[in-house]
Amino acid sequence: MTRTVPAPLPPDLFDPDCPVPTVPVLGGKKWAWRILRCLEGGPRRFSELRVPLVGITAKVLTESLRSMEQDGVLERTEYAENPPRVEYALTPLGRTLLGPMDALCDWSRANLAELLAARAASERASELAER
């Protein structure tokens, strides 16, 4: 069986200035959406996932992957090799999240200026109310 190896994940896969880091699906798990995006192109090893997920600790990545596996959106496959190899891949259920995620990203890009203006106005109103 021939295994297709996807291209390496770039360290700058995610915009560090994105104002919408979490989404209230999957329990609002901070890293879940980014992990889904990393797995979109095919199975990845733990070390590959860490490259674009700047700021995530090994412990948090492990917890996130386990939680997403419990939710049924990804699967963990262990290969009986020496050294052992483990890969994570999206399940068919996990793949169904890619379309809504793309739509949310499109919405965010289209409405970012308005969203940021609303946040700034709310912060100004809160500051005035505190005085």
N, C-alpha and C positions, 0 to 999 in steps of 0.2 A: 504494500500500500504506500503510495507516494503522498507525502505530506507537503502541502503548500505553506510556505512560510511568508506571513505578511511582512510588509515593510516595517522597519523599526518605528516606534512612536517618537515623535519629535518632542524635545523638552518644552517647546513653546506652543503645545497643542491648545492650551487654554489661555484666554485673555485674562491676565491678573487683575484687570480693572473692571471685570464684569460685575455690575451692581446687583445681579440676581443669582447669587451662588446656590440657593437651595430652592426646591420646589416641593409643595406639600404632598407629593405622592411618595410612596415607599417610606412613609413616616417622616418625611422631611429630612431624611438622612443626608448629611452634608456632602458626602463624597459619592453617593450612589449614581447620580446623573453623570458625573465625570467618568466613573468606572464603566458605565454603560457605553459611553462614547468611545472609550479606549478599546472596548471589546467588539465594537461595531464591525471592524474589519476581519475579525477571526479570533481564534484562541490566543491567549497571552499568558506568559509566565509571570509570577509575582514580581520578579525583578524588572520586567518590561513595564509593568503597570506603574512602578515607582518613578519612572523617568518623567512623564508629564504631570504626575500628581505631586507637584512641588508642595511641600509643607505637610504632607501626610506622614505619620509615623508608621513603622512596620506593624505595631500593635493595632492602630486604628484601621489600617488597610486590611489586616487579618480579620478584625471584627466586622468590618463592612462587607467583606467578601462572604463571610459565614452567614451574616444576616441576609444578604441578597440571595444566597443559596437557599436559605430557609424560606424566603419569599417565592422561590421558584423562578427567579429571573436569570440566574446563572447556574452553571454546573461546574463542578470541580472534577477533573480527571487526573488520576494518578497513574503513571506509567511505571511498570516494573523494570526499570533500567538501573544501571549503575554508572553515574550517580542517579538517584531518583529524580524524576521529572514530574511536575504538577502543572497543569494548565487550567485556565478558567475561560469559559465561553458562555455566550448568551444562549439561553434556551429559546424555544419558539415564543414563549410568553414574554421573555425579555426583549426579543426582537419587536414585539408589538408596541413597545414603548418608544422606539426610535422615531416613528412618524409623529406622535404627539410631542416628543422632545424637539424635533425639527420645527414643528409649528410654533412651539413656545419660543424657541430661539429666534425665529422669523418675527414673531410678535414683539419680542424684546428689542430687536434691532429697529423695527419700525416705530416703536413707541418709547424708546429710551429717553429722548429729550423731554418728552412730556412726563414720564415717570420721575425723572430726576428733578424736574421743576416742581412737581407735586410734593416730593419729599422735602425739598428745600423750603417750600411754602409752609409745610406742616411744622418743620423745625423752627421757622421764624415765628409762627403762631404760638408754639409751645413756649418759646423764649419770652414772648410778650406777655403770655398768661402768667408766667412765673414772676414777673416783675411787680 
